[in-house]
Amino acid sequence: MGRIIRATAGDGFIKMAVVTAGDAIEEARRIHSLSPTASAALGRTLCAASIMGDMMKEENASLTIRINGGGPIGSIVAVSDHNGCVRGYVENPSVDLPLRKDGKLNVGGAVGRNGMVTVSRDIGLREPYIGSSELVSGEIAEDITAYLLESEQVPSACALGVLVDTDLTVKAAGGFIVQLMPGAEASLIDKLEDNIFMMDQVTTILDEDGAEALFEQVLKGFEYHIVGESEMLYKCYCDRDRVAEALTCIDKEELDEIVFSGETISVSCQFCDKTYSFTPDELKSLSSMKD
């Protein structure tokens, strides 16, 4: 079970949230049969979505991150509810690349940088709030940092990581977002930057010392206070009724053609790979709803 932990420091001018998501990202890897590079790309995006989704306090709100940098992995989609529980997928889950010269997974090469990161927040209004910014590196964390500053005008630092074990399972995953509130002094910014520059890799800290060590390293020299903690997991909300509702959105002529074929169709959820089957009679009933 993953966790999201929230803290404040610097007399409330600094807010930081940490997510530990090893189990959730391993579940995503298992469902989608992800390669190591795809595990890292989707895992980092899911961790960012979880933290940002947890920041939304409106009941039943949701947040979606879409990334497409023109790389071989294609589109990445990560969705979080307002509790930070996530689901997602990548367009090409089997894509894998040789390790970089420094021995790290080449997420940036798989994602590409010729594209956009788009964040959509649905809080139950007629239209969702949508913001976007150009990709910086395709490494996800740098792109989220740039998005938060450019599109939402919130000075932030984001670090994300997924540690893939020798058997290709996810050994550790998580990250943090730290943000400065309006009125923060420049000295706070300088100190945070120094701390982040000197800190160990996120996955090393999580694997060896746990989430609390992230607070200790990022907020070194500050008195910080834990203000909240909640569970997070990989959670899909699909069910038969939702899939049936989606089928009613198909053009009536196309739906009637499927009915006329007399074949049972199967529809798989992109997020959890669960399959729902519909008989010709059931499809006919759905088609009649469009009359």
The 8 nearest C-alpha neighbors of each residue, nearest first, counted from 0:
[[1, 22, 232, 231, 230, 2, 23, 20],
 [2, 0, 20, 231, 19, 230, 232, 22],
 [3, 1, 230, 19, 231, 18, 229, 4],
 [2, 4, 18, 229, 228, 17, 230, 231],
 [3, 5, 228, 17, 16, 227, 2, 18],
 [6, 4, 16, 227, 226, 15, 225, 228],
 [5, 7, 225, 226, 15, 224, 14, 16],
 [8, 6, 14, 224, 13, 11, 223, 15],
 [9, 7, 223, 13, 11, 10, 222, 221],
 [8, 10, 12, 11, 13, 221, 222, 7],
 [11, 9, 8, 12, 13, 7, 222, 223],
 [10, 12, 8, 9, 13, 7, 14, 180],
 [11, 13, 180, 9, 183, 10, 179, 8],
 [14, 12, 179, 8, 11, 7, 9, 178],
 [15, 13, 7, 178, 177, 6, 179, 8],
 [14, 16, 177, 6, 176, 5, 7, 178],
 [15, 17, 5, 175, 176, 4, 6, 177],
 [16, 18, 175, 4, 3, 174, 5, 19],
 [19, 17, 3, 173, 174, 2, 20, 175],
 [20, 18, 173, 1, 2, 172, 21, 3],
 [21, 19, 1, 172, 173, 23, 22, 24],
 [20, 22, 172, 171, 24, 23, 25, 19],
 [23, 21, 25, 24, 20, 0, 26, 1],
 [24, 22, 233, 232, 26, 20, 25, 21],
 [23, 25, 27, 26, 21, 42, 22, 20],
 [24, 26, 28, 169, 22, 27, 23, 21],
 [27, 25, 23, 29, 24, 28, 30, 22],
 [28, 26, 24, 30, 25, 29, 31, 23],
 [29, 27, 33, 25, 26, 32, 31, 30],
 [28, 30, 26, 32, 27, 31, 25, 33],
 [31, 29, 27, 28, 32, 26, 271, 272],
 [30, 32, 33, 28, 29, 27, 92, 88],
 [33, 31, 29, 28, 30, 34, 92, 93],
 [34, 32, 28, 92, 31, 38, 37, 93],
 [33, 35, 37, 93, 36, 95, 38, 92],
 [36, 34, 38, 37, 167, 39, 163, 33],
 [37, 35, 39, 95, 38, 34, 104, 106],
 [36, 38, 40, 34, 39, 33, 35, 92],
 [39, 37, 35, 36, 33, 41, 42, 40],
 [38, 40, 42, 161, 36, 37, 41, 43],
 [41, 39, 37, 42, 43, 38, 106, 36],
 [40, 42, 44, 38, 43, 39, 37, 45],
 [43, 41, 39, 45, 44, 24, 40, 38],
 [42, 44, 46, 45, 40, 159, 41, 160],
 [43, 45, 41, 47, 46, 42, 48, 77],
 [44, 46, 48, 42, 77, 47, 43, 49],
 [47, 45, 49, 43, 44, 48, 173, 42],
 [48, 46, 44, 50, 49, 45, 51, 43],
 [47, 49, 45, 51, 46, 50, 79, 52],
 [48, 50, 83, 46, 52, 47, 79, 51],
 [51, 49, 53, 47, 52, 48, 83, 46],
 [52, 50, 48, 54, 53, 49, 47, 55],
 [53, 51, 81, 49, 83, 79, 54, 55],
 [52, 54, 83, 82, 81, 50, 55, 51],
 [53, 55, 51, 52, 56, 50, 81, 83],
 [56, 54, 53, 52, 81, 57, 60, 51],
 [55, 57, 81, 54, 58, 53, 60, 82],
 [56, 58, 60, 55, 122, 59, 81, 123],
 [57, 59, 60, 56, 81, 122, 55, 123],
 [60, 58, 57, 81, 61, 80, 122, 123],
 [61, 59, 122, 81, 57, 58, 121, 80],
 [62, 60, 80, 121, 79, 81, 120, 52],
 [61, 63, 120, 79, 52, 119, 78, 121],
 [62, 64, 78, 119, 118, 77, 79, 65],
 [63, 65, 118, 77, 117, 76, 78, 48],
 [66, 64, 76, 117, 75, 116, 118, 63],
 [67, 65, 116, 75, 74, 115, 117, 68],
 [68, 66, 74, 114, 69, 73, 115, 75],
 [67, 69, 114, 111, 112, 113, 110, 70],
 [68, 70, 111, 113, 67, 114, 73, 110],
 [71, 69, 111, 110, 109, 68, 72, 73],
 [72, 70, 73, 109, 110, 94, 69, 91],
 [71, 73, 91, 109, 70, 110, 94, 90],
 [74, 72, 90, 71, 70, 67, 91, 69],
 [73, 75, 67, 90, 66, 89, 76, 72],
 [76, 74, 89, 66, 65, 88, 67, 90],
 [75, 77, 65, 87, 88, 64, 89, 74],
 [78, 76, 87, 64, 45, 63, 86, 44],
 [79, 77, 63, 86, 85, 62, 87, 48],
 [80, 78, 85, 62, 52, 84, 83, 49],
 [79, 81, 61, 82, 83, 84, 52, 60],
 [80, 82, 53, 52, 60, 55, 83, 61],
 [83, 81, 53, 80, 84, 52, 231, 79],
 [82, 84, 49, 53, 52, 80, 79, 81],
 [85, 83, 231, 232, 79, 80, 82, 233],
 [86, 84, 79, 233, 78, 234, 49, 83],
 [85, 87, 78, 233, 234, 270, 77, 235],
 [88, 86, 77, 270, 76, 78, 85, 45],
 [87, 89, 76, 270, 75, 90, 77, 269],
 [90, 88, 75, 92, 91, 74, 76, 41],
 [89, 91, 73, 74, 92, 72, 75, 88],
 [90, 92, 72, 89, 93, 94, 73, 71],
 [93, 91, 33, 89, 94, 37, 90, 34],
 [92, 94, 34, 91, 33, 95, 37, 32],
 [95, 93, 92, 72, 91, 34, 37, 71],
 [94, 96, 36, 34, 93, 35, 37, 97],
 [95, 97, 105, 98, 36, 94, 109, 104],
 [98, 96, 99, 105, 95, 104, 36, 102],
 [99, 97, 104, 102, 103, 105, 96, 100],
 [98, 100, 102, 101, 103, 105, 104, 97],
 [99, 101, 102, 98, 103, 97, 105, 104],
 [102, 100, 99, 103, 98, 104, 105, 97],
 [101, 103, 99, 100, 98, 104, 105, 97],
 [104, 102, 99, 98, 101, 105, 100, 106],
 [105, 103, 98, 106, 36, 99, 102, 97],
 [104, 106, 108, 107, 99, 98, 103, 96],
 [105, 107, 109, 108, 138, 104, 40, 36],
 [108, 106, 137, 138, 110, 109, 105, 111],
 [107, 109, 111, 105, 106, 110, 70, 137],
 [108, 110, 106, 70, 72, 71, 107, 111],
 [109, 111, 70, 107, 137, 68, 108, 72],
 [112, 110, 70, 68, 108, 137, 69, 107],
 [111, 113, 68, 137, 134, 136, 114, 135],
 [114, 112, 68, 69, 111, 134, 115, 133],
 [115, 113, 68, 67, 112, 134, 133, 69],
 [114, 116, 133, 134, 132, 66, 67, 117],
 [115, 117, 66, 131, 132, 65, 134, 133],
 [118, 116, 131, 65, 64, 130, 115, 66],
 [119, 117, 64, 130, 63, 129, 131, 65],
 [118, 120, 129, 63, 128, 62, 127, 121],
 [121, 119, 62, 128, 127, 61, 122, 129],
 [120, 122, 127, 61, 60, 123, 62, 119],
 [123, 121, 60, 124, 57, 120, 61, 127],
 [124, 122, 121, 60, 125, 127, 59, 126],
 [123, 125, 126, 122, 127, 121, 128, 60],
 [124, 126, 123, 127, 121, 122, 128, 120],
 [125, 127, 124, 128, 121, 123, 122, 129],
 [128, 126, 121, 120, 129, 119, 124, 122],
 [127, 129, 120, 119, 121, 126, 130, 118],
 [130, 128, 119, 118, 127, 120, 131, 117],
 [131, 129, 118, 117, 150, 119, 128, 132],
 [130, 132, 117, 116, 118, 150, 115, 146],
 [133, 131, 146, 115, 116, 134, 150, 117],
 [132, 134, 115, 114, 116, 135, 131, 142],
 [133, 135, 115, 112, 142, 114, 136, 137],
 [134, 136, 142, 112, 137, 133, 141, 145],
 [137, 135, 138, 112, 134, 107, 142, 141],
 [136, 138, 107, 112, 111, 110, 139, 134],
 [137, 139, 107, 136, 106, 140, 141, 142],
 [140, 138, 142, 137, 141, 143, 44, 43],
 [141, 139, 143, 158, 142, 157, 159, 138],
 [142, 140, 144, 143, 139, 145, 138, 135],
 [141, 143, 139, 145, 140, 135, 134, 144],
 [144, 142, 146, 140, 145, 141, 139, 147],
 [145, 143, 141, 147, 142, 146, 157, 156],
 [146, 144, 142, 148, 143, 147, 149, 141],
 [145, 147, 143, 149, 132, 150, 148, 144],
 [148, 146, 151, 144, 145, 153, 150, 149],
 [147, 149, 152, 153, 154, 145, 146, 151],
 [150, 148, 146, 152, 147, 145, 151, 132],
 [149, 151, 146, 147, 152, 130, 148, 131],
 [150, 152, 147, 153, 148, 149, 146, 130],
 [153, 151, 148, 149, 150, 147, 154, 146],
 [152, 154, 148, 151, 147, 155, 178, 179],
 [155, 153, 148, 179, 178, 152, 147, 156],
 [156, 154, 178, 177, 144, 153, 179, 157],
 [155, 157, 177, 144, 176, 178, 158, 154],
 [156, 158, 176, 140, 144, 175, 177, 155],
 [157, 159, 140, 174, 175, 176, 156, 201],
 [160, 158, 174, 43, 140, 173, 201, 175],
 [159, 161, 202, 172, 173, 201, 43, 174],
 [160, 162, 172, 39, 171, 202, 42, 163],
 [161, 163, 171, 170, 202, 169, 172, 164],
 [164, 162, 169, 170, 167, 168, 161, 35],
 [165, 163, 167, 166, 168, 170, 169, 162],
 [164, 166, 167, 163, 168, 170, 169, 162],
 [165, 167, 164, 168, 163, 169, 170, 35],
 [168, 166, 164, 165, 163, 35, 169, 34],
 [169, 167, 164, 166, 163, 170, 25, 165],
 [168, 170, 163, 25, 171, 164, 162, 21],
 [169, 171, 164, 162, 163, 168, 21, 172],
 [172, 170, 21, 162, 169, 206, 161, 202],
 [173, 171, 161, 21, 20, 160, 162, 19],
 [174, 172, 19, 20, 18, 160, 46, 159],
 [173, 175, 159, 158, 18, 17, 160, 201],
 [174, 176, 17, 16, 158, 157, 18, 177],
 [175, 177, 157, 16, 156, 15, 178, 158],
 [176, 178, 15, 156, 155, 14, 16, 175],
 [179, 177, 155, 14, 13, 154, 15, 180],
 [180, 178, 13, 12, 154, 183, 155, 14],
 [179, 181, 12, 183, 13, 182, 178, 14],
 [182, 180, 183, 179, 12, 153, 184, 154],
 [183, 181, 180, 184, 12, 179, 185, 11],
 [184, 182, 12, 181, 180, 179, 185, 187],
 [185, 183, 186, 187, 182, 188, 12, 181],
 [184, 186, 188, 187, 189, 183, 190, 182],
 [185, 187, 189, 184, 188, 190, 183, 191],
 [188, 186, 190, 185, 189, 184, 191, 183],
 [187, 189, 185, 191, 186, 190, 192, 184],
 [188, 190, 186, 192, 187, 191, 193, 185],
 [189, 191, 193, 187, 192, 188, 186, 194],
 [192, 190, 194, 188, 193, 189, 195, 187],
 [191, 193, 189, 195, 190, 194, 196, 188],
 [192, 194, 196, 190, 191, 195, 189, 197],
 [195, 193, 191, 197, 217, 196, 192, 198],
 [196, 194, 192, 198, 197, 193, 217, 191],
 [195, 197, 193, 194, 198, 192, 191, 199],
 [198, 196, 194, 195, 193, 199, 216, 192],
 [197, 199, 195, 196, 216, 194, 200, 217],
 [200, 198, 201, 204, 203, 197, 216, 195],
 [201, 199, 203, 202, 204, 198, 160, 205],
 [200, 202, 204, 203, 160, 205, 174, 199],
 [201, 203, 205, 204, 160, 200, 206, 162],
 [204, 202, 206, 200, 201, 205, 207, 199],
 [205, 203, 201, 208, 207, 202, 206, 209],
 [204, 206, 209, 202, 203, 208, 207, 210],
 [207, 205, 203, 204, 171, 202, 208, 209],
 [206, 208, 204, 205, 203, 209, 202, 212],
 [207, 209, 204, 205, 212, 206, 210, 211],
 [210, 208, 205, 211, 212, 204, 207, 206],
 [209, 211, 212, 213, 205, 19, 17, 208],
 [210, 212, 213, 214, 209, 215, 208, 17],
 [211, 213, 215, 210, 214, 209, 208, 216],
 [214, 212, 216, 211, 215, 210, 217, 204],
 [215, 213, 217, 212, 211, 218, 216, 210],
 [214, 216, 212, 213, 219, 218, 217, 211],
 [215, 217, 219, 213, 214, 218, 198, 212],
 [218, 216, 214, 194, 195, 219, 215, 213],
 [219, 217, 221, 215, 214, 216, 220, 191],
 [218, 220, 216, 215, 221, 217, 194, 214],
 [219, 221, 218, 222, 190, 215, 194, 216],
 [222, 220, 218, 219, 223, 8, 9, 215],
 [221, 223, 8, 220, 224, 9, 218, 219],
 [224, 222, 8, 7, 221, 6, 225, 218],
 [223, 225, 6, 7, 226, 8, 222, 5],
 [224, 226, 6, 5, 227, 7, 223, 4],
 [227, 225, 6, 5, 224, 7, 228, 4],
 [228, 226, 5, 4, 225, 229, 6, 3],
 [227, 229, 4, 3, 5, 2, 230, 226],
 [230, 228, 3, 2, 231, 4, 227, 82],
 [229, 231, 2, 1, 3, 0, 232, 228],
 [232, 230, 1, 84, 2, 83, 3, 229],
 [231, 233, 23, 84, 1, 234, 0, 85],
 [232, 234, 23, 85, 86, 84, 26, 235],
 [233, 235, 85, 86, 232, 84, 236, 271],
 [236, 234, 237, 86, 271, 270, 233, 85],
 [235, 237, 238, 234, 241, 86, 270, 271],
 [236, 238, 235, 241, 239, 268, 242, 271],
 [239, 237, 241, 240, 242, 236, 275, 243],
 [238, 240, 242, 241, 243, 275, 237, 244],
 [239, 241, 243, 242, 238, 244, 237, 245],
 [242, 240, 244, 243, 238, 239, 237, 245],
 [241, 243, 245, 239, 244, 240, 246, 238],
 [244, 242, 240, 246, 245, 241, 239, 247],
 [243, 245, 241, 247, 242, 246, 240, 248],
 [244, 246, 242, 243, 248, 247, 241, 249],
 [247, 245, 243, 248, 244, 249, 242, 285],
 [246, 248, 244, 249, 245, 285, 243, 286],
 [247, 249, 246, 245, 250, 244, 251, 289],
 [250, 248, 247, 246, 251, 254, 253, 245],
 [249, 251, 253, 252, 254, 248, 247, 255],
 [252, 250, 254, 253, 255, 249, 286, 289],
 [253, 251, 255, 254, 250, 256, 249, 257],
 [254, 252, 256, 250, 251, 255, 257, 249],
 [253, 255, 251, 257, 256, 252, 250, 249],
 [256, 254, 258, 252, 257, 253, 251, 259],
 [257, 255, 259, 253, 258, 254, 252, 260],
 [256, 258, 254, 260, 255, 259, 253, 261],
 [259, 257, 255, 279, 256, 260, 261, 283],
 [260, 258, 256, 261, 257, 255, 279, 262],
 [261, 259, 257, 258, 262, 256, 279, 255],
 [262, 260, 259, 279, 258, 263, 257, 278],
 [261, 263, 260, 279, 264, 278, 258, 257],
 [262, 264, 278, 277, 279, 276, 265, 261],
 [265, 263, 277, 276, 262, 266, 278, 279],
 [264, 266, 276, 275, 274, 277, 267, 263],
 [267, 265, 275, 274, 276, 264, 268, 242],
 [268, 266, 274, 272, 273, 269, 275, 265],
 [267, 269, 272, 270, 273, 271, 274, 266],
 [270, 268, 272, 271, 267, 88, 87, 273],
 [269, 271, 87, 268, 86, 88, 272, 235],
 [270, 272, 273, 268, 269, 30, 235, 86],
 [273, 271, 268, 267, 269, 270, 274, 30],
 [272, 274, 268, 271, 267, 275, 269, 270],
 [275, 273, 267, 266, 265, 272, 268, 276],
 [274, 276, 266, 265, 267, 239, 277, 273],
 [277, 275, 265, 264, 266, 274, 263, 278],
 [276, 278, 264, 263, 281, 265, 282, 279],
 [277, 279, 263, 281, 280, 282, 264, 276],
 [280, 278, 282, 258, 281, 261, 263, 283],
 [281, 279, 283, 278, 282, 284, 258, 277],
 [280, 282, 284, 278, 283, 279, 277, 285],
 [281, 283, 285, 279, 284, 280, 258, 286],
 [284, 282, 286, 280, 285, 281, 258, 279],
 [283, 285, 281, 287, 282, 286, 280, 288],
 [286, 284, 282, 288, 283, 287, 247, 281],
 [287, 285, 283, 288, 284, 289, 282, 251],
 [288, 286, 284, 289, 290, 285, 283, 282],
 [287, 289, 285, 286, 290, 284, 247, 283],
 [288, 290, 287, 286, 251, 247, 285, 248],
 [289, 287, 288, 286, 251, 285, 284, 247]]
